[in-house]
Amino acid sequence: MALFSTSRLGISVNLPTGATNDILLVNTPAFPVGAVTFEYTKPSSLKITGIQKCAQLFLKVLLTTKGSDVIRPTLGTTFSTIATTSNLNNQQELSHLVESAVQDAASQCVNITAAIPDIASQLDRVTITDLTLTTDNVLRISVYMLTKAGEFGSISLPSPLLNTPVYNIQ
């Protein structure tokens, strides 16, 4: 199962000239390893856009510790601290803290992507679809993301969380 479900993925269409570029790298056991290579060939590279751009930004913001970026000290959340040092025995408190961090990241991403001219790369909202603390104290989170163009996808932490359902919550 793919991490994203949308008809736009895989289409070789670039952003307009002057738009921003992001690179998606993946290195997960049992999945292909992402890599950056440079070759002198006929130009055929693609830019990360749409739901992939939103997902990449969302994960970056969620996993960045607030205050750790000296240039943008307000970027990030407390999620890393919550996931590593919280009292995992109190499910209700943990859920509240995680939901708060996810919504903080979503709000920051909505504000950041609002300046992008391509509405497919503008985040509309993020909704938590699963928040589970397993018996062996592993925190699993799945979220549904929607762009302003209506593209949607589900992502999970840890990633990839196999058999993650893809929701269409519009």
C-alpha positions as CSV (number, residue, x, y, z in Angstrom):
1,M,0.0,0.0,0.0
2,A,1.3,3.4,-0.9
3,L,1.7,6.1,1.7
4,F,-0.4,8.5,-0.4
5,S,-3.5,7.9,-2.5
6,T,-4.2,10.5,-5.1
7,S,-4.4,10.6,-8.9
8,R,-1.8,13.4,-9.1
9,L,1.2,11.4,-7.9
10,G,3.5,10.1,-10.6
11,I,2.5,12.6,-13.2
12,S,5.5,14.2,-14.7
13,V,4.4,17.9,-14.4
14,N,6.8,20.5,-13.0
15,L,5.9,23.6,-11.0
16,P,6.0,26.9,-12.8
17,T,9.5,28.5,-13.3
18,G,10.7,30.1,-10.1
19,A,8.6,27.9,-7.8
20,T,10.3,26.2,-4.8
21,N,11.8,22.7,-5.0
22,D,11.9,20.0,-2.3
23,I,13.6,16.6,-2.5
24,L,11.9,13.6,-1.0
25,L,14.4,11.0,0.4
26,V,13.2,7.7,1.8
27,N,15.4,5.2,3.6
28,T,13.3,2.6,5.3
29,P,13.9,-1.2,5.8
30,A,12.3,-3.3,3.0
31,F,11.6,-0.2,0.9
32,P,13.6,1.4,-1.8
33,V,16.4,3.8,-0.7
34,G,16.1,7.4,-1.8
35,A,19.2,9.0,-3.2
36,V,20.3,12.2,-4.9
37,T,22.4,11.8,-8.0
38,F,23.6,14.3,-10.5
39,E,24.1,13.5,-14.1
40,Y,24.6,15.4,-17.3
41,T,21.5,14.2,-19.3
42,K,18.5,15.6,-20.9
43,P,16.5,17.4,-18.1
44,S,13.8,15.2,-16.7
45,S,13.8,15.8,-13.0
46,L,10.5,16.4,-11.1
47,K,9.8,18.7,-8.2
48,I,8.0,17.7,-5.1
49,T,4.6,19.3,-5.2
50,G,1.1,18.8,-3.9
51,I,0.4,16.4,-1.1
52,Q,4.0,15.2,-1.1
53,K,5.3,18.7,-0.5
54,C,2.7,19.2,2.3
55,A,3.5,15.8,3.9
56,Q,7.3,16.5,3.8
57,L,6.9,19.9,5.4
58,F,4.4,18.7,8.0
59,L,6.8,15.9,9.1
60,K,9.7,18.4,9.2
61,V,7.8,20.8,11.4
62,L,6.4,18.1,13.6
63,L,9.7,16.4,14.3
64,T,11.7,19.7,14.7
65,T,12.0,20.7,18.3
66,K,10.6,24.2,18.8
67,G,13.5,26.6,19.4
68,S,16.2,24.4,17.9
69,D,16.3,26.4,14.6
70,V,18.2,29.6,15.3
71,I,17.0,31.3,12.1
72,R,13.3,30.3,12.7
73,P,13.0,29.7,16.5
74,T,9.2,29.4,16.4
75,L,9.3,26.6,13.9
76,G,8.7,23.1,15.3
77,T,6.7,21.5,18.1
78,T,7.2,19.7,21.3
79,F,6.4,16.3,19.7
80,S,10.0,14.9,20.0
81,T,10.0,15.6,23.7
82,I,6.5,14.2,24.2
83,A,7.3,11.0,22.3
84,T,10.6,10.4,24.2
85,T,10.0,11.6,27.7
86,S,6.3,11.7,28.5
87,N,4.6,9.5,31.0
88,L,3.4,6.8,28.6
89,N,1.2,5.2,31.3
90,N,-1.3,8.1,31.2
91,Q,-3.0,7.5,27.8
92,Q,-5.4,10.4,28.1
93,E,-2.7,13.0,28.9
94,L,-0.4,11.6,26.2
95,S,-3.2,11.8,23.6
96,H,-3.9,15.4,24.5
97,L,-0.2,16.3,24.2
98,V,0.3,14.6,20.9
99,E,-2.9,16.1,19.5
100,S,-1.7,19.5,20.6
101,A,1.7,19.0,18.8
102,V,0.1,17.7,15.6
103,Q,-2.3,20.7,15.5
104,D,0.6,23.1,16.2
105,A,2.5,21.5,13.2
106,A,-0.5,21.6,11.0
107,S,-1.2,25.3,11.8
108,Q,2.4,26.2,11.1
109,C,2.3,24.3,7.8
110,V,-1.0,26.0,6.7
111,N,0.7,29.4,7.3
112,I,3.9,28.4,5.5
113,T,2.2,26.9,2.5
114,A,-0.3,29.8,2.1
115,A,2.4,31.8,0.3
116,I,2.8,29.0,-2.4
117,P,1.0,30.0,-5.6
118,D,0.1,26.3,-6.4
119,I,-3.1,25.5,-4.3
120,A,-2.2,21.8,-4.7
121,S,0.8,22.5,-2.5
122,Q,-1.2,24.5,0.1
123,L,-2.2,22.5,3.2
124,D,-5.8,22.8,4.2
125,R,-5.9,20.6,7.3
126,V,-4.5,17.6,9.1
127,T,-6.6,15.2,11.1
128,I,-5.4,12.5,13.4
129,T,-7.0,9.2,12.3
130,D,-5.2,6.9,14.7
131,L,-3.3,7.4,18.0
132,T,-2.3,4.2,19.7
133,L,0.1,3.3,22.5
134,T,0.9,-0.4,22.1
135,T,1.4,-2.7,25.0
136,D,5.1,-2.5,24.4
137,N,5.0,1.3,24.7
138,V,5.3,2.1,21.0
139,L,3.5,5.3,20.0
140,R,1.8,5.0,16.6
141,I,0.2,7.9,14.9
142,S,-1.6,8.1,11.6
143,V,-2.8,11.4,10.1
144,Y,-5.0,12.4,7.2
145,M,-3.8,15.4,5.2
146,L,-5.8,17.5,2.7
147,T,-4.6,20.2,0.4
148,K,-6.6,23.2,-0.8
149,A,-6.9,21.5,-4.2
150,G,-8.6,18.5,-2.6
151,E,-5.6,16.1,-2.8
152,F,-5.4,13.9,0.3
153,G,-3.1,11.3,1.8
154,S,-2.4,9.4,5.0
155,I,1.0,9.3,6.7
156,S,2.1,7.5,9.8
157,L,4.7,7.6,12.5
158,P,6.7,5.4,12.6
159,S,6.9,5.5,8.9
160,P,5.9,3.4,7.1
161,L,3.3,1.9,9.3
162,L,2.2,-1.0,7.1
163,N,-1.5,-1.4,6.3
164,T,-2.3,2.2,7.2
165,P,-5.8,2.9,5.8
166,V,-6.1,5.8,3.4
167,Y,-9.0,8.0,4.5
168,N,-11.0,10.4,2.4
169,I,-12.5,12.6,5.2
170,Q,-13.4,15.6,3.0
